[in-house]
């Protein structure tokens, strides 16, 4: 116990100071499509193909993933081969058939096989981004009927809110919406979001324990009639700002969400074509057989780790040799995001001073 207490006093901060505990798990392999109740096999295959394209983009973090050659294209030719399960649900949507008559529809819910999806991406040279992802506080500003810029909350009856939710779902970006109550609005204004002022956006985001911030203004250019999206993404001490123009509101919102998705995928999506190399780690607080099993299972599931070997145990301190494909800095970012193992200092194992040292955090 004294050893544990002394170790706890040396606990370091997470490597990524911007990350809290608000990371969320995204449903990577699920998609839904609306199809005619009379849809034939070809129409069903087209719907499955479109759903699989969405999944490839979400899992890789690459908006062009479905255009990759090799295994990805083979999978898209026969999308049913990657299905884990599917089902038809009720739908109130009416769609035109081949001659323009409105017909009833089903909601097609599909879940693809995760291992086969990831294998297709890796075989095509694409990266793989795990389901655990940083939560993103979203601030959306848009003109109201009087021409003034307002902040829109999650329950706002506005096309932009629905489009934003859908684009975030497609790219696998977990959104958090502010309440926009008096406390929020006393700190943050729509003008702050338009200008990208970091301090008020960060103060509100801290209230919700968000990991990142995406602020955007979406409106129509009065001179050209084009849609414009002015976006600011703040994450891990870095700010990215971009302005996008498009013919539709959806296009500028999609690009804003893409700004966030691309930045996070750069940090967390792993290139599994890299040669595996050994990495030794020590883990404190492995107090019994059940904890050891939990640690092994956790490490086995971490994106970028391919094999785990136990090297020894001394009291509640266990040592493992990992076979890893992610660079060390990337792996540490992933572990920090997962929030199950916290990096520590001044704890060694035997004479090995090269091992990275962690404490296991029970949940």
C-alpha positions in Angstrom: 0.0 0.0 0.0 2.8 2.4 0.8 4.3 1.7 -2.5 1.1 2.5 -4.2 0.7 5.8 -2.3 4.2 6.9 -3.1 3.6 6.0 -6.8 0.4 8.0 -6.9 2.2 11.1 -5.7 4.3 10.9 -8.9 1.3 10.6 -11.3 1.9 12.8 -14.3 -0.7 14.7 -16.3 -2.1 13.1 -19.4 0.2 13.7 -22.4 -2.6 15.5 -24.2 -3.6 18.2 -21.7 -6.7 19.1 -23.8 -8.3 15.7 -23.3 -10.6 15.1 -20.4 -12.9 12.2 -19.8 -15.6 13.1 -22.2 -14.4 10.9 -25.0 -17.2 8.9 -26.5 -17.6 5.5 -28.3 -18.9 5.8 -31.9 -21.0 3.2 -33.5 -18.6 2.6 -36.4 -20.1 -0.3 -38.2 -23.8 0.7 -38.3 -25.7 2.5 -41.0 -29.2 2.9 -42.2 -30.8 3.6 -45.6 -34.4 4.2 -46.8 -35.4 1.9 -49.6 -38.7 1.2 -51.5 -40.7 -1.8 -50.1 -40.7 -3.0 -53.7 -36.9 -2.7 -54.1 -35.4 -5.6 -56.0 -32.0 -7.3 -55.3 -30.1 -4.7 -57.4 -31.6 -1.8 -55.5 -30.8 -3.4 -52.2 -27.2 -4.0 -53.3 -26.9 -0.3 -54.2 -28.2 0.7 -50.8 -25.7 -1.7 -49.1 -22.9 -0.4 -51.2 -23.7 3.2 -50.2 -23.9 2.3 -46.6 -20.5 0.5 -46.7 -18.9 3.6 -48.3 -20.1 5.5 -45.3 -18.6 3.0 -42.9 -15.3 2.9 -44.8 -15.1 6.7 -44.4 -16.0 6.7 -40.8 -13.6 3.9 -39.8 -10.6 5.3 -41.7 -11.2 9.0 -41.1 -10.5 9.5 -44.8 -13.3 11.1 -46.8 -12.0 9.5 -49.9 -11.7 6.0 -48.5 -14.3 4.5 -50.7 -12.3 5.4 -53.8 -9.3 3.4 -52.7 -8.2 0.5 -55.0 -7.8 -3.1 -54.1 -9.7 -4.7 -51.2 -12.0 -1.7 -50.7 -13.3 -1.9 -54.3 -13.7 -5.7 -54.0 -15.7 -5.2 -50.8 -17.9 -2.6 -52.5 -18.6 -4.9 -55.4 -20.1 -7.5 -53.0 -21.1 -5.5 -49.9 -23.4 -8.3 -48.6 -20.2 -10.3 -48.0 -19.3 -7.9 -45.2 -22.7 -7.9 -43.5 -22.8 -9.0 -39.9 -26.6 -8.5 -39.6 -29.4 -6.4 -41.1 -33.1 -5.7 -40.5 -36.0 -3.8 -42.0 -37.9 -1.3 -39.9 -41.0 0.9 -40.4 -40.6 4.1 -42.4 -43.1 7.0 -43.0 -41.0 8.3 -46.0 -42.6 8.0 -49.4 -40.3 7.8 -52.5 -40.9 7.7 -56.2 -40.6 4.5 -58.1 -39.2 4.1 -61.6 -42.1 5.8 -63.2 -42.5 8.5 -60.6 -45.3 7.1 -58.5 -44.9 7.6 -54.8 -44.4 4.3 -52.9 -44.0 3.2 -49.3 -40.5 2.5 -48.0 -38.6 0.4 -45.4 -35.8 1.6 -43.2 -32.9 -0.8 -43.8 -30.6 -1.1 -40.7 -27.3 -2.7 -41.4 -24.2 -3.7 -39.3 -21.0 -4.6 -41.0 -18.4 -7.0 -39.8 -15.7 -4.9 -38.0 -12.8 -7.2 -38.7 -13.5 -7.5 -42.4 -14.0 -3.8 -42.7 -10.7 -3.0 -41.0 -8.9 -5.7 -43.1 -10.2 -4.2 -46.3 -9.0 -0.8 -45.3 -5.5 -2.0 -44.2 -5.2 -4.1 -47.4 -5.9 -1.0 -49.5 -3.3 1.0 -47.6 -5.7 3.1 -45.5 -5.5 3.9 -41.8 -7.9 2.6 -39.1 -9.4 4.9 -36.5 -10.9 3.3 -33.4 -14.4 3.8 -32.0 -13.2 5.8 -28.9 -13.1 9.4 -30.1 -12.8 12.9 -28.6 -16.0 14.6 -27.8 -16.5 17.9 -29.8 -18.3 20.9 -28.4 -20.2 22.4 -31.3 -21.2 26.1 -31.6 -23.3 26.8 -34.6 -24.1 30.4 -35.6 -26.5 31.5 -38.3 -28.5 34.5 -39.4 -32.1 34.8 -38.1 -35.1 36.2 -40.0 -34.1 39.7 -39.0 -30.6 39.3 -40.4 -28.9 39.1 -37.0 -26.6 36.2 -36.1 -27.9 33.8 -33.5 -26.5 30.7 -31.8 -28.4 27.5 -32.5 -28.9 24.8 -29.9 -29.5 21.1 -30.5 -33.3 21.4 -30.3 -33.5 24.4 -32.8 -35.9 23.7 -35.6 -33.3 24.6 -38.3 -32.0 22.7 -41.3 -28.5 23.5 -40.3 -28.8 21.7 -37.0 -30.2 18.5 -38.6 -27.6 18.6 -41.3 -24.8 19.1 -38.8 -26.0 16.1 -36.7 -26.1 13.9 -39.8 -22.7 14.9 -41.1 -21.1 14.3 -37.7 -22.7 10.9 -37.6 -21.4 10.0 -41.0 -17.9 11.0 -40.2 -17.9 9.6 -36.7 -17.5 12.8 -34.8 -19.2 12.8 -31.3 -20.9 16.1 -30.8 -21.8 17.9 -27.6 -24.3 20.7 -27.7 -24.3 23.6 -25.2 -27.5 24.3 -23.3 -27.2 28.0 -24.4 -28.8 28.9 -21.1 -28.1 32.2 -19.3 -24.7 30.9 -18.0 -23.5 30.0 -21.5 -24.9 33.2 -23.1 -23.3 35.4 -20.5 -19.9 34.2 -21.7 -20.4 33.3 -25.4 -22.0 35.2 -28.3 -22.6 34.4 -31.9 -20.0 37.1 -32.9 -17.4 35.2 -30.8 -18.1 32.1 -32.8 -18.0 33.9 -36.1 -14.7 35.5 -35.2 -13.2 32.4 -33.7 -12.4 33.9 -30.3 -10.9 31.0 -28.3 -11.3 32.2 -24.7 -15.2 32.4 -24.5 -15.6 29.2 -26.6 -13.1 27.4 -24.3 -14.7 28.6 -21.1 -18.1 27.3 -22.1 -16.6 24.0 -23.4 -14.9 23.5 -20.0 -18.3 23.5 -18.3 -19.3 20.4 -20.4 -15.8 18.7 -20.1 -15.5 18.6 -23.9 -12.3 17.4 -25.5 -12.4 19.7 -28.5 -14.3 22.7 -30.0 -15.8 23.2 -33.4 -17.3 26.6 -34.0 -18.9 27.6 -37.2 -21.0 30.3 -38.9 -23.1 29.2 -41.8 -25.0 31.6 -44.0 -25.7 32.8 -47.6 -23.5 35.4 -49.3 -25.8 38.3 -50.3 -23.8 39.2 -53.4 -23.4 35.7 -54.9 -26.1 33.7 -53.3 -23.6 31.0 -52.4 -23.5 29.3 -49.0 -20.5 30.1 -46.8 -19.2 28.3 -43.8 -16.6 29.9 -41.6 -15.2 27.2 -39.2 -12.8 27.1 -36.3 -11.5 23.8 -34.8 -9.6 23.9 -31.5 -8.0 20.7 -30.2 -4.9 19.7 -28.2 -3.5 23.2 -28.2 -3.9 23.7 -31.9 -6.5 25.9 -33.8 -7.5 25.3 -37.4 -9.6 27.9 -39.2 -11.1 27.6 -42.7 -13.8 29.2 -44.8 -15.7 27.1 -47.3 -18.1 28.1 -50.1 -20.7 25.9 -51.8 -23.9 25.7 -53.6 -25.7 24.1 -50.7 -25.9 24.4 -46.9 -25.0 20.7 -46.6 -21.8 21.1 -48.5 -20.3 23.8 -46.3 -21.5 22.0 -43.1 -19.9 18.8 -44.4 -16.6 20.6 -44.9 -16.7 22.1 -41.5 -17.3 18.6 -39.9 -14.5 17.3 -42.1 -12.2 19.9 -40.7 -12.6 18.3 -37.3 -12.7 14.7 -38.5 -9.5 15.1 -40.5 -7.6 16.7 -37.7 -8.5 14.0 -35.2 -7.9 11.2 -37.6 -4.4 12.5 -38.2 -3.8 12.0 -34.5 -5.5 8.7 -33.8 -5.9 6.7 -37.1 -3.2 4.1 -37.2 -1.3 2.9 -40.3 -1.3 -0.9 -39.7 1.1 -1.4 -42.6 3.9 -0.3 -40.3 6.3 -3.0 -39.2 5.5 -4.2 -35.7 8.1 -3.4 -33.1 8.5 -4.3 -29.4 7.6 -1.9 -26.6 8.0 -2.7 -22.9 5.6 -1.2 -20.4 5.1 -1.5 -16.6 1.6 -1.2 -15.1 1.0 -0.5 -11.5 -2.2 -1.5 -9.6 -2.4 -5.0 -11.1 -3.6 -6.4 -7.8 -5.1 -9.8 -8.8 -5.7 -12.3 -11.6 -8.9 -10.6 -12.6 -7.2 -7.2 -12.9 -4.4 -8.8 -15.0 -7.0 -10.3 -17.3 -8.7 -6.9 -17.6 -5.4 -5.2 -18.5 -4.5 -7.9 -21.1 -8.0 -7.6 -22.7 -7.8 -3.8 -22.7 -4.4 -3.8 -24.4 -5.4 -6.4 -26.9 -8.2 -4.1 -28.1 -6.2 -0.9 -28.3 -5.8 0.3 -31.9 -2.1 0.0 -32.8 -1.2 -3.0 -30.5 -1.1 -6.4 -32.1 0.3 -8.7 -29.4 0.8 -8.7 -25.6 3.3 -10.8 -23.6 3.6 -10.8 -19.8 7.2 -10.5 -18.7 6.7 -10.7 -15.0 5.0 -9.4 -11.9 6.3 -7.9 -8.6 3.6 -7.2 -6.1 1.0 -5.0 -7.8 3.4 -4.0 -10.6 3.2 -6.0 -13.8 5.5 -5.8 -16.9 4.4 -6.5 -20.4 6.0 -6.5 -23.8 3.8 -5.2 -26.6 4.1 -5.6 -30.3 3.0 -2.2 -31.7 2.4 -0.7 -35.1 1.6 2.9 -34.0 4.4 5.3 -33.3 5.1 5.8 -29.6 3.7 9.3 -29.5 0.5 8.2 -31.3 0.1 5.2 -29.0 0.4 7.4 -25.9 -2.3 9.8 -27.3 -4.6 6.8 -27.9 -4.0 5.5 -24.3 -4.6 8.9 -22.9 -7.9 9.2 -24.7 -9.0 5.8 -23.6 -8.4 6.9 -19.9 -7.8 3.4 -18.6 -4.1 3.6 -18.1 -2.4 6.8 -16.9 1.2 7.5 -17.7 3.5 7.8 -14.6 7.1 8.7 -13.8 9.7 7.4 -11.5 8.5 3.9 -11.4 10.8 1.2 -12.8 10.7 -2.5 -13.0 13.9 -4.2 -12.0 16.9 -2.7 -13.8 14.9 -1.7 -16.9 14.7 2.1 -17.0 13.5 2.1 -20.6 10.0 0.8 -20.0 7.1 3.2 -20.1 5.2 3.2 -16.8 1.5 3.4 -16.2 -1.1 3.0 -13.5 -4.2 1.0 -14.2 -7.4 2.9 -13.4 -10.2 0.7 -12.1 -13.6 1.6 -13.3 
